[in-house]
Amino acid sequence: MLVVMKRDASREEIDGVVARVGELGLTAIPLPGAERTAIGTFGVAAREAAEQLESMPGVQEIVYVSRPFKLSSREVRADDTVVRVAGVEVGAGRPLVVAAGPCSVETKEQTTATAKAVRGAGATLLRGGAYKPSTSPYSFRGLGESGLRILAEAAHAAGLPVVTEVLTPADVDLVGHFADCLQIGARNMSNFSLLDAVGEQRRPVLLKRGLSATIEEFLLSAEYILAKGNPNVILCERGIRTFEKYTRNTFDVSAIPLLKRLSHLPVLADPSHGTGKWYLVAPVALAAVAAGADGLMIEVHPSPDHALKDGFQSLTFENFASLMRTVPAVAAAIGREVALPAPV
């Protein structure tokens, strides 16, 4: 249920409604807009409280939200959300962002070289994994805290904000100390304790779609983060598991415009995990741009043949630079620009 305040509602009137919602045993989340404030109310007895709230000073109307995902729905917020990752703006028609870097942080030299190469080609964010969930416990699982330090140093040298994955609620503070954006990987999309934990802090969160998740399940996972008070959520389509064996996953390009129709949150595309084949990354990336994605996540490695993880889907420096020369033309065809790295 949404309590829509009048355009001229005072701060005291807004605070009064929030306080009354709490007294009624409900959760209140203020949603400031360009012209007026709305207050999302959540709880088992929300509808029963409608008449009491509607009669309060400053309240214009009560609106019932039909979607099971509330805060991420366009029923609650019609305007696109802009999420700021350090100085980089994502969403709402802002220039297309590109997060690029190694699947895994391996060495200082590898990570720094990659960071400088992707920045030189036009990337605006540095992605890299210090903690790596793996299907097999015998696979490389990341360098942990030392990997975070290497990633932060490489990002500083290249002048790029950092996006990196967090695996457990206990690691949120540590990862947040080094990262500008916390990534929730596909395997953790339904780790509700972790979603709560990243929702309780205010750093942006990049949420990847689960391996077999429906669109509704994906948006309900985003809802966990939003309901804890963190509005800075970026969705990421990275392919889903199907019966197809020639690709790692089946990249659902239709999810991009569908998510943008259902939700106000920014949407990124990860064609690296979405295909699992380096030679498919560029064409699927361009398709995602054409479909309206707000950005791309691309895995890049100086020597994919020697990568400790996911080398088969990583682009070389040359192939990434080639892709980045093509992206602006596709973006321009749909009226979008491509963001440039911030001056160092």
C-alpha positions, 0 to 999 in steps of 0.5 A: 500500500502506498500513501501518497502525500500532497505536493505541499505536504510539510516535513512534519506531516510526512514524519507524522504519517511515518510515525503513525504507520509504525504505531499501527505495526507496519513498516514505512519506507519514504519514497521522495519524488521529484514532485511529491513524497510517497510512503510505502507501507508493508505488513499483514494489516496494511489494508486495514490501516488505510482509512486511518492513514488517509484522514491524516494531514498532508495525505492525498490518497492511498494507492494499492500496489498489485505487484508482489514486488512493491518497491521495485515496481513502477506502480510505486515509482514511475520515474527511473532510478539513478544509482551512483557508483562513486561518481558514475551514474547508472540508469534513467537514460544516463550514458551507458556504463561498462564494468570490465576486469578479470573474473578473479584477482590473481596477482597485482600485476595481472589486475593492475594491467587489466584495470589500466587496459580496460580504462584505456578502452573506455570502461567506467567501472572495474570489476574483479572477484576476490571471493569466488563461489565455485561449483566445485570446492577444488576450483580456485575460490579467490584470494580473499582479503588480499585480493580486495587490497590488490583490486583496490590498488589497481582501481586507484591506479586506473582511476576507476570505481570497484565492483566486487562480489560479497558472499556472506553477511559477515563479509559485507563490512570488509568488502564494503571497505574496499568496494564502491559497489557490492555484487550479489552473484547468481548463486546468492540471489536467494540468500535472503540473509545476505540480501538483508545485510547489503540492504542495511548498508547504503553502498550500491548493490549489483544484483545478478539474476539467479541461475533458474530464477523467474523475473518475478523471483528476481525482482522479489530478491531486489525487494529484500534490499529495498525493503531494508532501506537501501534504494541503490540497486542495479539489476543484472541479467546474466543468463539462465540455465536451460537444456542447451549445451553449446553455451554456458547459459542462455542469455535472456535478452528479452529480460532487459526491456521486460525488467525496465517495463516492470521496474524503475531500477537500472539493468545491466547485462553480463554477456560473459556469464550469459554465453560462456564463450568469448566469441559470443560475448561481443555480439550478445553485448551489442544485442543487450545495448540495442535492447536497452541495457543501462550498462555491460559487465565484461570479463577481461584478462591479459592471457585468458588461456592462463586464467585461474577461472573462466578464461574461456569467456574472457576477452583479451585486451585487444578484443575488449578494445574492439568491442568498445569501438563498436558499442557507441554506434549501437548505443547511438542507434537507440539514442544513448551515449556511452559514458567516459571514464572520469578524469584521473 
